[in-house]
Amino acid sequence: MDIKAYISSGIIESYVLGLASEEEVSILNCIRKNNVEVEQAIAEAEKTLEDLADIQAMTMPASLKQDIWNRLNAENLVAPDGSSEGQENGLDNNTERLVSNAQGNKTLHLKSYRWAIAASVLLVLSVGVNVLFYRQTNEVKDQLTQTNLSFDQQQANLAILQDKWRLVQNPAIKTIPLKGVENKPNLQALVFWDQVSKTVYLSLEQMPTAPKGKQYQLWAMVDGKPVNAGVFPLDAKTDGASKMLDIPKAQAFAITLEDEGGKDVPTLSELCVMGGI
Amino acid sequence: MSPLHNLPEETLILLLKKKNQQAFSYLYDNYSEALYGVVCRIVTSAEHAEEVIQDVFVKVWKHVDLFDAEKGRLYTWMINIARNTALDYRKSKAVLNEQKNQPLSNIVNSKEELDQTQIEQNVKADFIGFRNILDKLRPEWRILIEMAYYEGYTQQEIAEQLDVPLGTVKTRTRAAFLQLQQLLKEYR
């Protein structure tokens, strides 16, 4: 739209005179919001009529002031603040006070505004802190879960150790350390052998987890011959003591790594550890 | 004589919303004469004008909460209330009947006659300055302001009556405003 043409069409003066149609007014209200020139032209036209009214001002009969005030009172349009005596003498003071009151209100508004800003800032901070706390809470929860998990593991380990300890403490049990053979010097296992019940327990102290498809098998050397003492259970805890086959008599124990399920005869090339009694 | 208007409009609005006597005093002392001047230009007898100006104050007082600062200035808003109240009063039957007995009833037919009778009816000292200002306008512009502003004709009616195109009425009204604005500046 050509704003200059719009302004010079006289539409603004029509509007200010209250003569514009409803449609023209709604268009104008739309334009004035987005156009400073139009807004300015409206203000100028209004100012012209205001200045005209100033110049044409006419003295009023003195009694009218009280008459109008009485009428406002009669129609209950006055705030009940007790200032019912119309004292002209204090008017200047009153006005001054009112102006400062009114400005006080303004400051109050400004203050409210500031409070609103402060409240907004606090809200944002609060939301931020909440998010932070939420995250921290989650972290703590995770840590707690981790701790619980590790506690459970410790408990399990403790149980295993206690089991072993019981075995070691038992005077009937003979503990036989099995040591790594020449090419596997770091390996180590323990056999707990109950001399009374002949029960054999095996604990793989330092043995790698058996590769897939393989299983550790315990052998009892009885009079120079290997006797199957059972395979180490695949599902057993590696550092726990697992019950093997009962061995009534043996001079030594040895472990070989065999195919899953074990064999009747040990594969000597797969000998891992051994220990004599 | 000239209104003080020494309070910013927003302060005045706050003041008016208090609805107490101080607010009324301030409003009255600063605006009543200007609003009364508007009323007197439209309602042609002093007696009626006094009645109308009371209604104007009651309306301003009552409806100040409805005033929307987004859509204009408070002073303009009050002037429009004064103007509309006076125009309504003039249109009301009682006044029309009364006016029938006066030469004023011919306003529709003779603008010049109306101007003359109005001058006679409003023989007040303050009126002279105002007359002078409007008289300085080009006559074909001045009549538009008087018909539209003080007599409440629509621009369509003015166009028909003066036998000029509506567009011309509008552009001339604007021209009248611009000249008036200039004259008011010089007057100050």
Interface residues (C-beta under 8 A of the other chain):
Chain A: S8 S9 G10 I11 I12 E13 S14 V16 L17 G18 L19 N29 I42 A43 E44 A45 E46 K47 T48 L49 E50 D51 L52 A53 D54 I55 Q56 A57 M58 T59 M60 P61 L64 K65 D67 I68 W69 R71 L72 E75 L77 V78 A79 D81 S83 S84 G86 L91 N94 T95 R97 L98 V99 N101 A102 Q103 N105 K106
Chain B: M1 S2 P3 L7 E10 T11 L12 L14 L15 K18 K19 N20 Q21 Q22 A23 F24 S25 Y26 Y28 D29 S32 E33 A34 L35 Y36 G37 V38 C40 R41 E50 I53 Q54 F57 V58 W61 K62 K71 G72 R73 Y75 T76 I79 N80 R83 N84 K124 D126 F127 G129 F130 I133 A148 Y149 T154 Q155 G167 V169 K170 T171 R172 T173 R174 A176 F177 L180 Q181 L184 Y187 R188
